[in-house]
Amino acid sequence: MSLPMAAQEALNVFEQAAGWEQRARLLMQWGERLAPLSEEEKSESNRVHGCESQVWLVAEQQDGQWRFKGASDARIIRGLLALLLVRIEGLSSAELAQLDLPAWFNQLGLGRQLSPSRSNGLNAVLQRMSQLAAGA
């Protein structure tokens, strides 16, 4: 499966990073790219449960493709969320359900840095995306 353009860009940037410190800085920079959510969008109904940090996810479907927006109160999680969002951009519900999240973060060189709680949180985000996509 080919990567969306922004995901390919992320992959290129992260592959060139020398070591974890540089990747961590990149991660936070990617987190800054997330479009801010309004206070209304940061509602309890948009909150993703299963994350230690506060994470909100908003979904809309345009021309059969899913568009997600997300936010978190934690900088590292914001970066991971941004990288997840560029990876799933434009995927169908079926493609979303088949996404191998650990493989994507391993490609970025971030797999080893994902603590179990962060991994669980990201999986909770992906599950929430799938639920939203399936329930449309």
DAWOCOR-V358540 format. One line per field, one symbol per residue. phi: phi as a letter, one per 30 degrees, with the letter a starting at -180 (. if undefined). psi: psi as a letter, one per 30 degrees, with the letter a starting at -180 (. if undefined). A space follows every 50 residues. Layout:
BEGIN
phi=???
psi=???
END
This chain:
BEGIN
phi=.ddeeddddededddddcideddddeedddddddddcdddddcddcdcdj cdddbbbbbbcbhicdbcbbabdcdddedddddddddceiddeddddcdc deddddediceddddeddedddddddddeddddddd
psi=klkleeeeeeeeeeffkjleeeeeeeeeeeeffkkkkleefhleffkkkg kelkkkkkkkkkhfkkkkklllfkeeeeeeeeeeefefkglleeeeffkj eeeefeefgfeffjleeeeeeeeeeeeeeeeeeeg.
END
